[in-house]
């Protein structure tokens, strides 16, 4: 069910990847996947349907980081009423 929250066993450290599967609801305007580290928002991935953008940002020390567009040179990868699979990599200084 949504929203879904769970701890990642052993944490999400550099070199590790996380596989996320989901189903986009029929009327969805957007969806978010957030990774928290204590009180910090280490990474947010946001898919926005009206503008067909996938964005990534973070909120550290109560300050939003820059919003980066992911895959600007590619077609929007999500469709309403369809499942998706997402693989997220944790690197030393960023998530991919």
C-alpha positions in Angstrom: 0.0 0.0 0.0 1.0 3.6 -0.4 2.7 5.3 1.2 5.2 2.6 2.0 8.0 3.0 4.4 10.7 0.5 5.5 14.2 0.3 6.7 16.9 -1.0 4.4 18.6 -3.9 6.1 22.3 -3.0 6.5 21.7 0.6 5.2 22.1 2.0 1.7 25.8 2.5 1.5 28.1 3.4 -1.5 28.3 0.5 -3.9 24.9 -0.9 -3.0 21.8 -0.8 -5.3 18.1 -1.0 -4.6 15.5 -2.4 -6.8 12.0 -0.7 -6.7 8.9 -2.1 -8.3 5.6 -0.2 -8.5 2.3 0.4 -10.2 1.3 3.9 -11.3 -2.3 4.6 -10.5 -4.7 5.6 -13.3 -5.1 9.3 -12.3 -1.5 9.9 -11.0 -0.1 13.3 -11.6 3.2 12.4 -9.9 4.9 10.0 -7.6 7.9 10.3 -5.2 10.5 7.9 -3.9 12.3 9.3 -0.9 15.4 8.0 0.9 15.8 9.3 4.4 18.9 9.1 6.6 17.8 10.1 10.1 16.2 13.6 9.7 17.8 14.2 6.3 16.2 13.5 2.9 19.2 12.0 1.2 17.5 11.6 -2.1 14.1 12.2 -3.7 13.2 10.9 -7.1 10.0 12.5 -8.5 8.2 11.5 -11.7 5.9 14.3 -12.9 3.3 13.2 -15.5 2.0 16.5 -16.9 5.5 17.7 -17.8 6.9 14.2 -18.4 10.0 14.9 -16.3 11.9 12.7 -13.8 13.7 14.9 -11.2 16.2 14.2 -8.4 17.0 16.4 -5.4 17.8 16.2 -1.7 17.2 18.2 1.5 20.2 18.4 3.8 20.6 20.7 6.8 17.1 22.1 6.1 18.1 23.2 2.7 16.9 21.9 -0.7 19.6 20.9 -3.1 19.4 21.6 -6.8 16.7 19.8 -8.7 18.3 17.7 -11.5 16.4 16.4 -14.5 17.2 12.7 -15.0 17.2 11.3 -18.6 16.4 14.6 -20.3 17.5 13.1 -23.6 15.3 10.1 -23.2 11.5 9.4 -23.4 9.5 9.6 -20.2 9.8 6.0 -18.8 6.5 5.8 -16.8 2.9 5.2 -17.9 -0.3 5.3 -15.8 -1.9 2.0 -15.0 1.4 0.2 -15.7 4.1 -1.4 -13.5 7.6 -0.1 -13.5 11.0 -1.3 -12.2 13.6 1.1 -11.1 17.2 0.3 -10.1 18.9 3.0 -7.9 22.6 3.0 -7.2 24.3 4.6 -4.2 27.6 6.1 -5.2 30.1 7.9 -3.0 28.6 11.4 -3.5 25.2 10.8 -5.2 22.4 8.4 -6.1 21.9 7.3 -9.7 
